[in-house]
Amino acid sequence: MKRKALVIALILMSVCLFAGGSSEGAREFYSYASFNTGTFQYMYAAAFSGELQKIHPEYNVTAEATSSTSENLDLVYRGEAVFASASPEKLYAAYNGEGSYAERGKLNAGIMWSYQNQVTLLFTKADSDIKGFQDLAGKKVCIGAAGSSNETKNCFVLDAYGYHRTSSDAFEFDDVDVFAIDYGEGASALADGSIDAIIATQPLPEPTLYELALTTDIAVFPIDEEMMPLVREKYAWMWDSAVPANSYTGQTEALKTLGDPNYVIASIDGLSEDDAYIITKAYVEEILPVLATQFDVCKPFAEDPSLLTANWVIPGHPGAVKYYTEKGYNCDVVKP
């Protein structure tokens, strides 16, 4: 009888271990929808994933190359990604089930942290007759990849400057020849003269444009200060942003422009509150200080972690909010 009881106990123990009853060796696999390979967003996702696995081997996060915030949100909707990079306007619409997301319903996701601030700049060749956003009539202008948040927001900037769309819901203009291509293609096209300018709302520095500036003399222009209120009337998701001198080769003066935050979000269905808490704690206390040594974009967040919860346009993931609340950080949602 004792032998039988011992055998049953051993069998039950084996079942528990195999099913993950022991935290040691239990693994969770998550997909992280980021952006195109070669962009900061993709490199950040890969670096975050690698550092997280060093600290918590039980979490296996794979950085996935994608085309845009739109694709990232689609993947979260379908349950094919747990983590994703997202821009404010599309995330707000998906979370609230508005606009193009009305038929799908509300996205069940929350913000984990803000991870970059983007700035809106105009890039031309240094010898161009374009001296700012007001000089783009009749020019060939890259506005970012089709379907990307850059395509959306940069068209709103053109709206504010008085350029005329072919229709209210189109990403085409009567008086500007816009090209919805990614910034790698845009940089090559600007270098060889196929286009005249690039509008980019990207982190500093945008890698492909930074590389372009090393080989091609360029000029960099901000949104004009007097135009900022008009831009925000068209696109409310922007805040004042600073561009330090020498962010790009040839840009010798500091600039003031507008910009917006980007977030790491997580599916509430796909990531438990406990796991979100553990990952957020690891990110803030151990991973972010490492990433700040690799990416200048991360330095402000490492120096002032309260920025991680600044300008949230939807609520945070419950596990992330639990951690930030314990640390005394404000997780309030802001309205555009």
C-alpha positions as CSV (number, residue, x, y, z in Angstrom):
1,M,0.0,0.0,0.0
2,K,2.8,2.4,0.9
3,R,4.6,1.5,-2.3
4,K,1.5,2.3,-4.3
5,A,1.0,5.6,-2.6
6,L,4.7,6.5,-3.3
7,V,4.2,5.7,-7.0
8,I,1.1,7.8,-7.2
9,A,2.9,10.7,-5.5
10,L,5.8,10.5,-7.9
11,I,3.5,10.4,-10.9
12,L,1.6,13.5,-9.7
13,M,4.9,15.4,-9.1
14,S,6.1,14.6,-12.6
15,V,2.8,15.8,-14.1
16,C,3.1,19.1,-12.2
17,L,6.7,19.7,-13.3
18,F,5.8,18.9,-16.9
19,A,2.8,21.2,-16.8
20,G,4.9,24.1,-15.4
21,G,4.1,23.6,-11.8
22,S,7.7,24.6,-11.1
23,S,8.5,28.1,-12.1
24,E,12.1,27.0,-12.8
25,G,12.1,25.8,-16.4
26,A,8.5,27.0,-17.2
27,R,8.7,29.2,-20.3
28,E,6.4,31.7,-21.9
29,F,6.8,32.6,-25.6
30,Y,5.7,36.0,-26.8
31,S,5.8,37.8,-30.2
32,Y,6.7,41.5,-30.2
33,A,5.5,43.4,-33.3
34,S,8.0,46.2,-33.8
35,F,8.8,47.8,-37.2
36,N,11.1,47.4,-40.3
37,T,14.5,45.8,-39.8
38,G,17.1,48.5,-39.5
39,T,14.9,51.0,-37.7
40,F,15.3,52.0,-34.1
41,Q,12.0,50.4,-33.2
42,Y,13.2,47.0,-34.4
43,M,16.6,47.3,-32.8
44,Y,15.0,48.3,-29.6
45,A,12.6,45.4,-29.6
46,A,15.5,42.9,-30.2
47,A,17.7,44.5,-27.5
48,F,14.8,44.5,-25.0
49,S,14.0,40.8,-25.7
50,G,17.7,39.8,-25.3
51,E,18.1,41.7,-22.0
52,L,14.8,40.3,-20.6
53,Q,15.8,36.8,-21.3
54,K,19.1,37.3,-19.4
55,I,17.2,38.3,-16.3
56,H,14.1,36.1,-16.7
57,P,14.9,33.1,-18.9
58,E,11.3,32.0,-18.5
59,Y,10.2,34.8,-20.8
60,N,11.1,34.2,-24.5
61,V,10.2,37.3,-26.5
62,T,10.8,37.4,-30.3
63,A,11.1,40.7,-32.1
64,E,9.1,40.6,-35.3
65,A,9.7,42.9,-38.3
66,T,6.5,44.6,-39.4
67,S,5.5,47.5,-41.7
68,S,3.7,49.9,-39.4
69,T,1.6,50.6,-36.2
70,S,-1.4,49.4,-38.3
71,E,0.0,46.0,-38.8
72,N,1.2,45.8,-35.2
73,L,-2.4,46.5,-33.9
74,D,-3.8,44.0,-36.4
75,L,-1.5,41.3,-35.0
76,V,-2.5,42.1,-31.4
77,Y,-6.2,42.0,-32.5
78,R,-5.7,38.5,-34.0
79,G,-3.7,37.3,-31.0
80,E,-0.6,36.8,-33.1
81,A,1.5,39.3,-31.1
82,V,1.4,40.0,-27.3
83,F,3.7,43.0,-27.3
84,A,3.7,45.8,-30.0
85,S,5.0,49.2,-30.7
86,A,2.2,51.7,-31.2
87,S,1.7,55.4,-32.0
88,P,-0.9,57.4,-30.1
89,E,-3.5,58.2,-32.7
90,K,-4.0,54.7,-34.0
91,L,-3.7,53.1,-30.6
92,Y,-6.4,55.5,-29.3
93,A,-8.7,54.7,-32.1
94,A,-8.2,50.9,-31.7
95,Y,-8.7,50.9,-28.0
96,N,-11.9,53.0,-28.3
97,G,-13.2,51.1,-31.4
98,E,-13.4,54.2,-33.5
99,G,-12.7,55.1,-37.1
100,S,-11.3,52.2,-39.1
101,Y,-11.5,50.0,-36.0
102,A,-15.2,50.4,-35.4
103,E,-16.2,47.1,-36.9
104,R,-13.6,45.2,-34.9
105,G,-14.5,46.6,-31.6
106,K,-12.3,47.7,-28.8
107,L,-8.7,46.4,-28.6
108,N,-8.1,44.7,-25.3
109,A,-4.6,46.0,-24.6
110,G,-2.8,48.4,-22.3
111,I,0.3,50.5,-22.3
112,M,3.4,49.0,-20.7
113,W,5.6,52.1,-21.0
114,S,6.4,55.0,-23.3
115,Y,9.7,54.2,-24.9
116,Q,10.6,56.9,-27.3
117,N,9.7,60.5,-28.2
118,Q,9.6,61.3,-31.9
119,V,10.1,64.6,-33.6
120,T,8.8,66.0,-36.9
121,L,11.5,67.3,-39.3
122,L,11.9,68.1,-42.9
123,F,15.0,66.9,-44.7
124,T,16.3,68.2,-48.0
125,K,19.6,68.5,-49.8
126,A,21.7,71.4,-48.6
127,D,21.6,73.1,-52.0
128,S,17.9,72.7,-52.4
129,D,15.6,75.8,-52.9
130,I,13.4,74.3,-50.2
131,K,13.9,76.3,-47.0
132,G,11.0,74.9,-44.9
133,F,7.6,73.2,-45.0
134,Q,6.1,76.3,-46.8
135,D,8.2,75.5,-49.9
136,L,6.9,72.1,-50.8
137,A,4.3,73.1,-53.5
138,G,5.1,71.2,-56.7
139,K,7.8,69.1,-55.0
140,K,8.3,65.3,-54.7
141,V,8.1,64.5,-51.0
142,C,8.5,61.2,-49.0
143,I,6.0,61.0,-46.2
144,G,6.8,57.5,-44.8
145,A,5.6,54.0,-45.6
146,A,2.1,53.4,-46.8
147,G,-0.2,52.5,-43.9
148,S,2.2,53.9,-41.3
149,S,1.4,56.4,-38.7
150,N,4.0,58.7,-40.4
151,E,1.8,58.7,-43.5
152,T,-1.2,59.8,-41.4
153,K,0.5,62.5,-39.2
154,N,2.7,64.0,-41.9
155,C,-0.3,64.5,-44.1
156,F,-1.9,66.4,-41.3
157,V,1.2,68.6,-41.1
158,L,0.8,69.3,-44.9
159,D,-2.9,70.1,-44.2
160,A,-1.9,72.7,-41.6
161,Y,0.5,74.4,-44.0
162,G,-2.4,74.8,-46.5
163,Y,-1.7,72.1,-49.0
164,H,-4.8,70.6,-50.5
165,R,-5.7,66.9,-50.4
166,T,-7.4,65.4,-53.4
167,S,-10.2,64.3,-51.0
168,S,-10.7,64.5,-47.2
169,D,-9.8,60.8,-46.6
170,A,-7.0,60.5,-49.2
171,F,-3.2,60.6,-48.6
172,E,-2.7,62.5,-51.9
173,F,-2.4,66.2,-52.6
174,D,-3.2,68.4,-55.6
175,D,-0.1,70.6,-55.0
176,V,2.5,68.2,-53.5
177,D,3.6,65.0,-55.1
178,V,3.8,62.7,-52.1
179,F,5.5,59.3,-52.0
180,A,4.4,56.8,-49.4
181,I,7.7,54.9,-49.1
182,D,9.8,53.9,-46.1
183,Y,12.7,56.0,-45.0
184,G,15.3,53.7,-46.4
185,E,13.9,54.1,-49.9
186,G,13.3,57.8,-49.2
187,A,16.9,58.4,-48.2
188,S,18.2,56.7,-51.4
189,A,15.7,58.7,-53.5
190,L,16.7,62.0,-51.9
191,A,20.4,61.2,-52.5
192,D,20.0,60.4,-56.2
193,G,17.6,63.3,-56.8
194,S,14.4,61.2,-57.4
195,I,12.6,63.2,-54.7
196,D,13.1,66.7,-53.3
197,A,12.4,66.2,-49.6
198,I,11.5,63.9,-46.7
199,I,9.0,64.5,-43.9
200,A,9.8,62.2,-40.9
201,T,8.2,62.0,-37.5
202,Q,10.8,59.6,-36.0
203,P,13.1,59.2,-33.0
204,L,16.4,61.0,-32.9
205,P,18.3,60.2,-34.9
206,E,16.4,58.2,-37.6
207,P,19.0,55.7,-38.6
208,T,18.7,55.8,-42.4
209,L,18.6,59.6,-42.4
210,Y,21.5,59.8,-40.0
211,E,23.5,57.6,-42.4
212,L,22.4,59.8,-45.4
213,A,23.7,62.9,-43.6
214,L,27.1,61.2,-43.3
215,T,27.4,61.0,-47.1
216,T,25.2,63.7,-48.5
217,D,25.0,67.4,-47.5
218,I,21.5,67.9,-46.1
219,A,19.5,70.6,-44.5
220,V,17.0,70.0,-41.6
221,F,14.0,72.1,-40.9
222,P,11.5,72.0,-38.0
223,I,7.8,72.9,-38.0
224,D,7.7,76.7,-37.7
225,E,6.8,77.9,-34.3
226,E,3.9,80.0,-35.5
227,M,2.4,77.0,-37.3
228,M,2.5,74.7,-34.3
229,P,-1.1,75.6,-33.0
230,L,-2.4,75.0,-36.5
231,V,-0.7,71.6,-36.7
232,R,-2.2,70.6,-33.4
233,E,-5.7,71.7,-34.6
234,K,-5.3,69.1,-37.4
235,Y,-3.5,66.5,-35.4
236,A,-3.9,66.8,-31.6
237,W,-1.4,64.1,-30.6
238,M,1.7,66.2,-30.7
239,W,3.7,68.0,-28.0
240,D,6.5,70.5,-28.1
241,S,9.8,68.8,-28.7
242,A,13.5,69.8,-28.8
243,V,16.1,68.7,-31.3
244,P,19.7,69.1,-29.9
245,A,22.3,70.6,-32.2
246,N,24.3,68.0,-34.2
247,S,21.6,65.3,-34.0
248,Y,22.3,65.0,-37.7
249,T,25.6,65.9,-39.5
250,G,25.3,69.5,-40.8
251,Q,22.5,70.4,-38.3
252,T,24.6,72.8,-36.2
253,E,21.8,74.6,-34.3
254,A,19.2,73.3,-31.8
255,L,15.7,73.2,-33.2
256,K,12.2,73.4,-31.7
257,T,9.5,71.4,-33.4
258,L,6.5,69.1,-32.5
259,G,6.7,65.4,-31.8
260,D,4.7,62.5,-30.3
261,P,5.4,59.5,-28.0
262,N,5.4,55.9,-29.0
263,Y,4.5,53.1,-26.6
264,V,5.1,49.5,-25.9
265,I,1.7,47.9,-25.4
266,A,0.7,44.4,-24.4
267,S,-2.4,42.3,-24.9
268,I,-4.4,42.0,-21.7
269,D,-5.6,38.6,-22.9
270,G,-2.1,37.4,-23.8
271,L,-0.1,38.7,-20.8
272,S,-1.3,38.1,-17.2
273,E,-1.2,40.9,-14.6
274,D,1.5,39.0,-12.7
275,D,3.7,38.6,-15.7
276,A,3.2,42.2,-16.8
277,Y,4.2,43.3,-13.3
278,I,7.4,41.2,-13.3
279,I,8.4,42.4,-16.8
280,T,7.7,46.0,-16.1
281,K,9.8,45.9,-12.9
282,A,12.7,44.2,-14.7
283,Y,12.5,46.7,-17.5
284,V,12.6,49.8,-15.3
285,E,15.1,48.6,-12.8
286,E,17.5,46.5,-14.9
287,I,16.9,46.6,-18.6
288,L,16.3,50.3,-19.2
289,P,19.7,51.3,-17.7
290,V,21.4,48.9,-20.1
291,L,19.4,50.2,-23.2
292,A,20.3,53.8,-22.3
293,T,23.9,52.9,-22.9
294,Q,23.0,51.6,-26.4
295,F,20.4,54.1,-27.6
296,D,20.4,57.8,-26.9
297,V,16.6,57.8,-27.2
298,C,16.4,55.7,-24.0
299,K,18.5,58.0,-21.9
300,P,15.8,60.5,-20.8
301,F,13.6,57.6,-19.6
302,A,16.4,56.1,-17.6
303,E,17.3,59.4,-16.0
304,D,13.6,60.2,-15.2
305,P,11.4,57.0,-15.1
306,S,8.3,59.1,-14.6
307,L,8.5,59.8,-18.4
308,L,7.6,56.1,-18.9
309,T,4.0,57.0,-17.9
310,A,3.8,60.5,-19.4
311,N,1.2,61.3,-22.1
312,W,-0.6,57.9,-22.0
313,V,-3.6,58.1,-24.4
314,I,-5.2,54.8,-23.1
315,P,-4.9,53.1,-19.7
316,G,-1.9,51.0,-18.9
317,H,-1.8,47.2,-18.6
318,P,-3.0,46.4,-15.0
319,G,0.3,44.7,-14.1
320,A,2.3,47.7,-15.3
321,V,0.0,50.1,-13.5
322,K,0.4,48.1,-10.3
323,Y,4.2,48.5,-10.5
324,Y,4.2,52.2,-11.3
325,T,1.6,52.9,-8.6
326,E,3.8,51.3,-6.0
327,K,6.7,53.5,-7.2
328,G,4.5,56.7,-7.0
329,Y,4.3,57.4,-10.8
330,N,1.2,59.0,-12.3
331,C,-0.6,56.7,-14.7
332,D,-3.4,59.1,-15.7
333,V,-4.6,59.0,-19.3
334,V,-4.3,62.3,-21.1
335,K,-6.9,63.6,-23.7
336,P,-5.6,64.9,-27.0
